[in-house]
Amino acid sequence: MKKYYGIEQEGQLAITVNNQVVEPHGMIADGKAYIQYDVVRKYINSRFYWDPDENILLYTLPKDMVSVEVGSKDYMVSKDKKSEDYVILKTEGSTAYIALDFISQYTNMEYEVYDNPSRVMIVSDWGKTTVATIKRDTQVRYQGGVKSPILTEVSKKDEVTIVESEENWKKVRTKDGFIGYVRNKDLKNEETKTISRDFEEQEFTSISKDYTINMAWHNVTNSDANGSVLQKIAESKGLTTIAPTWFHVKDTDGNMDSIASADYVNYAHQANIEVWATIRDFDGGINSYDESYALLSYTSKRENLINQLISEALRVGIDGINVDFEKISEECGEHYIQFIRELSVRCRQNGIVLSVDNYVPKGYNMQYDRKEQGIVADYVIIMGYDEHFAGSPEAGPVSSYNFVKEGIEETLKEVPAEKVISGIPFFTRLWSETPKTEEELASQAGTDAAEYNMNVDSQALGMTSASDQVAQAGAEITWDDKAQQNYATWTVDNVTYEIWLEDEKSIEPKLQLMKENKLAGTAAWALGQENPDIWNLILKYVN
């Protein structure tokens, strides 16, 4: 039985969550069940957050932060002190254990503790469930087969939950948390029931605009550049939102550099344009995965950064904060999403729109947790570009049709369409390629670089500059049907040049995707890189 539950030492509490026996990382202390933080996060409620560096447990509510210190019966809901009659949080080394009674205050779940072996059965899956009645006293076996070890006995009239069906056996869950197999002939009255319980889920309210968002980032590199806002607005059409790159994380303590301007905001507001200022973890100040981790993994550092962000937002009167953190490692994921949660609370308290920039979803960037972003933030922006990026080992489009389409479709699996903004590029890349020498290929043997037989370089160009380069080269433009882009290539002095153009013909299918999927709007990187005619096309899709 201990082997079945994975129990390896005395004092471990076996854990069943819904239809799964999970790691037995629990314990009974002072008559209360405690579950290890990793198990809570993985199987029960991922909104709990444990900071082992500052010994604090956090839980995010829509307008409050719940915080608990180790060994205490007291906890804080923002500034209000509350108490329980048990210790909420215990630790063994850096491992945290949370009282199940406390978890259940914030989670739609029920649980029951049993003996022999010491185990807890947690149910948190509500809705339609298939159940059956035991026809006669029988056994639940480890696997389907009469020679399989017996896990437990069940009695006539007991109700079991059906997990899955096999030819002669059904996998079932008993009321007391055993998951195993019963013969089909020992079951009767199989039916689908709707199971529920009274629990008031906390609602994370969102700010939602009653128009299609037409946003563009304004890449502002210094205070003087703020003065160009009037010209940039005059050169655009129908812009609803402008996102100046004003905020940079200065250091890993959460200090921030700002070039925010109240005059800039006033000019934008006079043109009926909202300002969503962008904060970045690169391109000024910190600029690495390790630094972003060092910043976000400490609660006090996140708080420091958020305090400064909100203070600056209120000082200059901006309408929104746009988070563009691109240096988030897999290890940093839980700390990053906690930062987004905490920032969302402060934005919600102050009526500030929170939007978050994301890569096109891929297996290697799941740590950004777009599903949770879609709950706590107001808007989730997909950066539908940099498919082939600066430093890419091969030439290719910056933003092919299928790349943008995949980005939208994958994001919509986790985020409601009315919260999704599709990011498009006003830029492309001119690629230059030279064949690798035999010496280079030999030195790269056995590495990823050896897969590519060309040395590749690129430069980013705005729309007009890109078409000028093609014209100067006298190259023929052809249509790349797969990328849905105009394409040109030419050779000069043994250097091959390739370019996939961003223009009305490439942007229109991307805007059609935005419209067909009923998204919240479009966002372009970046103002000043566009061909002026592009605005008439965008207006056609946002109006």
N, C-alpha and C positions, 0 to 999 in steps of 0.2 A: 504493500500500500504506500509506503514511504517512497518507493521507486516511482510509482504511478504519479505521485504529486511532486516528485523531484526533491523531496526532503533529504538533506544530507547531514544535518546536525540537529541536536536537541534544541527546542525552543523556536524552531522555524514554524511559521503559520502558513499552511497551504492555502492557495487562493484560486478560486474559480470565478471568472468574470464572464457572465452570459454563457456562451457555449464553448468556453475555452479554459483549460487548466493552464494557468500562467506561472511564471517563476514564483517559488514560495518565499518571496522576500517580504515577509510580514512577521509580526510577533504579538504576543499578548503581554501587556504590562499593566499592573494595577487593575486587572479585570477589564481592560479596554483593548480592542484590536487596533493595531497600528500597521500601516502599509508603507513600504519604502517608496520614496519620491519617484524613482525611475518607473516603477510599476504604475503608480498613480498617473503619471504623465502619459505613459504609453497606452494604458488600457482603460482608465477610468475618467480622468478629466485633465486634459493637457493644458488647461489655463492656470493650474497651480505652477508656481515658479519658485525654485529653491536657489538661493545665492550662498554657496558654501564659503565664499571669501568673507562675506559680511554677516554670515549666520542669521539670515532672515528669510522667512517664507512669505511669499506674496500671492495674492489672488486679485485679479482685476475685475472690478464691477464697472458698469457703464459710466458712472460719475464718481467712483470712489476706488481707493486702493485699500485692500485688507492686508495687514502686515502682522506677523507673529514672530516672536523671538524664541530661541531654543529654551526648553525647560519651563516655559511660562504657561499659566492658565489664562492669562490676559492676552487680548489682541486689540489692534486698532482698526477701525473703519474710518479712513482718512484721519480726522483729529478726535474722533469719539472712541473712548476706551470701553471695551466690553470684556466679559469674563465667562469662562466655562468652569465646571467643577472637576475638570481633568486637565492634565498637561497635554497641550495641543500638539507640540512638536518635540520629538526626542531625537538625539543623534548618537551614532556610534562612529567615532572618527569623523570623516566628512560626509558620512551617509546619513540622510535625514529620513525619519519615520513620522508620518502624519497620522493623527487619530482619525479612524474611519468615521466617527461621529461628526467630526469637524468637516471632513470631505463631503459628507452627505448633506450638510447645510447648503452647499453650493452646487450640488450635483443631483440630477434627477435619477436617483438610484435607491434600491433597498438592499439590505444585507442581513445575513443570519450567520452566527458563529456556531460551529459544531465541534464535538470531541471525537477522539479515536479514528483517525488522527485529528489533531487540532487544525481546523480549517474554517475558511469563511467563504460563503457563497454570495456573490454580488450580482444583482440584476440591474442593468441600466438600458437594455434594449426594449423599447416599448413600441406598441403597434401590433400589427398582425403576426400571430404566432400559431404554429400547428401543434396541437396537443393530442394525446390519446390516453385511454384508460387501460390499466393492466387487467387482463381477463382472468388470470389465475396467479397464485403465488409463484414467483420465478426469480431468476438471477439476471443481474446486469453484468455482462462480460467485457473484458478489456478489448477484445476484437470480436468480429462476427464469426462464431464457430463454437461448437460445444466443448472443444478441448481448450479453448482460451480461458485464462484465469478469471475467476469470479471477483468482481469489484465489490458488489453489495447485493443484498436481497431486496426485492420489492414485493409488496403485498397486493392481493386482489383489490381492485377499486382505486389504487393509487393513480394519480395523474402524472404523466411525464411529458416533457417537451420534446418534440421530434426535431432532431438536428439535421439528419439526412437519411435517405432511404437507400438500401441495397436490395439484392434479389430476394433473400430470405430473412434478412435482418434489418432492423432500423437502429440508427445511432440516436440515443436519447439522453436527455439530462433529467436527473431526478431532482426532487424538491431540495434535497440536502447536498447538491453539488457534485454528484458523481456523473461522469459522462462516459457512456459505454454502449454496449449493444444488447438488444432484446430481440428474440425471434418474432417475426411478424405475426405468427399464430397466437402469441401470448398478448397481443394488443387488440383493442376494439375501440369503436366510437372515435375514430380519428376525425378531428374538425379544426377549423381555423377560428381562433379567438382573437379579439382585439384586447390587449392588456394595457392598462394605463395606471397612473397614480396622480394624485393631486400634487403638483409642484409648479411653482411660479418661476418660469425661466426669466432671467434678467434680459431685458431687451436693450441692445446697443442701438440707439437711435442714430440716424445719419442725416446729414445735410444733403438734400437732393435738389439740383437745379431744374427748373421747369422749362429749360431750353436745351438744345443740343450744344454741347461744349465745343468751342473752336479755340483751342489753346495752342500757344507756341512758347517754347523756352526762349529766353533772351540771355545769351551767353555774355554776362557782364563780368569783365576781368578786373576792373578797378573803379573807384568812385567817380572819376571823370566820365567813364563810359555810361553812367546813369543818364547823362545829359542827352544821349541819343534816343531816349524813349519816345519823344514827340515825333521824331523822324520815322522811327520804326512803326509807330502806330499809324502815321500818315501813309506809309507805304503798304500797309496791310488793309484787308477788307473783312468786316464782319467778325473781327477778333472778339471773343467774349472773355478771354483769360490770358494773362501774360505771366510767365514764370521766370523772373530774373534769378540768376545763379549768385545769390547774395551771401549765403552762409557757408562757411567751411569749418570743419572740425579742426581746431588748432593743435590739439594734443590729446593724449590718451586719458587725461583727467576730465575730459568733457568740456574744456573751454572752447570758445567759438570765436571766429573772426567774422565780422559783419560789415558789408558796405551798403546796408539798407538805407534808403532815402525816402523821407516823408514827401518831398516834392514829387518824386517819381510816382508814388502812390496817388497823390492828388491829381497829377496829369492823367494817369490811367483812369481814375474814377470820373474825371470830367468827360472822358471819352466813353464812359459806361463800360469800362473793362475792369474785371477783378484782377487782383495781384495775388498769385500763389507763389511765395518765395521759396526757392529751392535750397535745401541743405545737402551737402555732399561729403562723402568720406574719401575723396580723392581730389586731385587737381588743386592743390593748395592745402597746407597743413598735413594731416595724416594721409597715408597713401598706400596702405598695405593690409593684407588679410590679418596679420598678427596685431597691427595697431587697432583695427576695428574690433578685434576680439578683446584686446586689453581694455578698450573703452567700454564695450557693451556688457561685459561679463561682471561688472561691478555696479550694484544698485545706486550707490552714491554718485558715481560718474555719469550714469544715465540721467539721474535726477538733476545734476548740475547742468548738463547740456539742455535738458528740457526746460529748466527754469530760464536759461538764457534765451532759448528760442521763443518762448511765450512772451518774455519781457520785450524782446525786439519786435515781435509781431504786434504787440499792443502799442509800443512806442511809435511805430511808423504807420499803424493802421492798416496792415495788410489783411486780406480776406482769407488767405489759406497758407498752409505749409505743405510743401512738396518734398518728400523724402527720396533722395537718389543715392542710396548706399549700394555700391557695386562691389565692395570688398568683403563679402560675407562668406566665410568658409562653412563647411558642413557642421563643424564643431561649434560655430558661433550662432547657428540657426535659432536655438531656443532663447538666446540672449537678445538677438535682433528682434524677434517677434514680440518679446516682452517690452522692448523699447517702443515698438509701434503701439502696443496696448497702452502703455503708460502715457505716451504722447497723445493718444486718442482721448484719454480721460481729460487731460488738460485742454485739448482743443474743444471737446464737447462742452466743458465748463465755460469756455470763452467764446463759443459760437464761431470757431475758426475751422474752415474746411481742411481736412487731412487727406492728401492724395499720396500714393506710394508708387514709385517707379519699379518696374520688374522686367527682367529678361523674358524672352519667349520661353515658356516652360519646357525644360528638358530634365532628364534623369539626374543630371549633376547640379541642378539648382533648386531642388525641392525644398531645401532648408529655408527658403524665403517664406514658406507657409502661406501661399496665396489664399487658401480657404479661410484662415483666421484673419488675414488682412481684409477679406471681403466682408467679415462680420464687424470688425472694430473700426476700420477706416471708412471714409466717405467714398473715395474713388481709388480704383486699382488701375494703373496705367501700364500697358504692355509696350515696351520699347521694341517695336517691330523693325529693328535695323541692327547693324553690326553682325549680320549673318556671316559675312566675311569682313574681318576687322583689321585695324592697324596691327601688323605683326602676324597676320594670317599666313600659313605656309603655302597657300595656293590662292590664285586670283578667283574672284567670283562676285556675284551681286551683293550689295549691301542689304538689299531688302527685296528678295524675290516674292512673287505673289504667294507661292505655297508656304513660304516662311511666315508671312504675315497671317495667312489663313490658319496655319497650325497654331500660331500664338493665340489667336482669338478662340479657336475651338477648344484648345486645351485649358485656357483660362476659364471659359464658360462652364467647364465641368465642375469648377469649384467656386466661382464668383458670379452673382447675378448680373445679367446683361446691363441693367440700369446703373451698375457701379463701374463698368469697364470702359476705359478710354483707350482707343487704339493709337499708338504712337507711330508716326511716319517720318521719313527723312526728307529734308530739303537738300541733302548732300549725297554725293556718291564718292567712289574712289577710282582714281586712275592708277592702274597696276602696271608696273614695269617688270619684265621677266628676262633673266639671262640664264642660259644653261649652266648647270654646275659642272665644274671640271672633274676629271677622273679622281684627282687628289681629294677634292671635297667629298665626293661620293664615298671614297674609300674611308675617309676619316669619320663619316657619319654612319658607316655600316653598323647594323644592329640597333640603330636608334629610330625614333619616329620620323626624324628629318629625312632618313634614307628613302622613305616612301615617295618623296617629291624630288623630281630631277631638275627643278628650276629654282634659282634664287629669286625671291619675290620681294618687291618693295611697293609701297603705295603712298599716295597723298590724297587727302580729303579735299574735294572741290564742291563748291556750291553749284547750283543748276546752270547758271549762265557761264561760269568759268569752265564747266565740264563741256558744254556744247561748243564753246570757243576753241577748246583744245582739239576737239574732233575736226572742226572746220579748218583750223591751222594745219593740221596733219593731212588734210584733204582725204580723210578716210571715209569709206562708204558706211552708212548706217543701215544695219539690218535688224529685223524684229526677232528677238529671242522669245519664242512662244511659251516655253516652259517658265521662264522667269517673268514673262509679261513685261518686258523692258526692251527699249532700243539698245542696240549693242554695236560697238565698233572695235576694230583691232587694226594695228599697223606696226611696221617694223622700221627701226632706224638704227644703223650701226650695230647690228646683232642684238639689239634690245627690242623685245616684243612688248607692245603696249596694248592693254585691254581695258575697256570701260563699259559698264552697264549704266545707262543714263537714267536719272530720275527726272521726269518731266510730266506733262499732263497725261501722256499715254500710260505711264507706269503708276502714277498716283491715283488715277480714276478707279482702276479695279480695287485698289486698297480702300478707297472711300466707299465703294459699293459694298465691300465686306462689312464695313462699319454700319452702313445703313441696313443691309439685309439682316444682320444679327441684332438690330435694335440696340446698339451700344449707346453709352452716355455721350460719346463724342469722339473727337480726334485731337491729337496733340502733335506738333511738329518740332523737330530739332533741325535747325534753329533759325530764328529771325535773322534776316540779312543774307541767308544762303539761297533764298527762293527766287525763282523767276516771277516777276510781278503778275503775270497772267494766271499763275496758279491759284490766286485768291478767288477769281471768278468761278473756277472749278470747285473749290472747297465750299463756297457759298451755296452752290447748287445742291450740295449734300447735307449741309448743316441747317439750311433754312427749312 
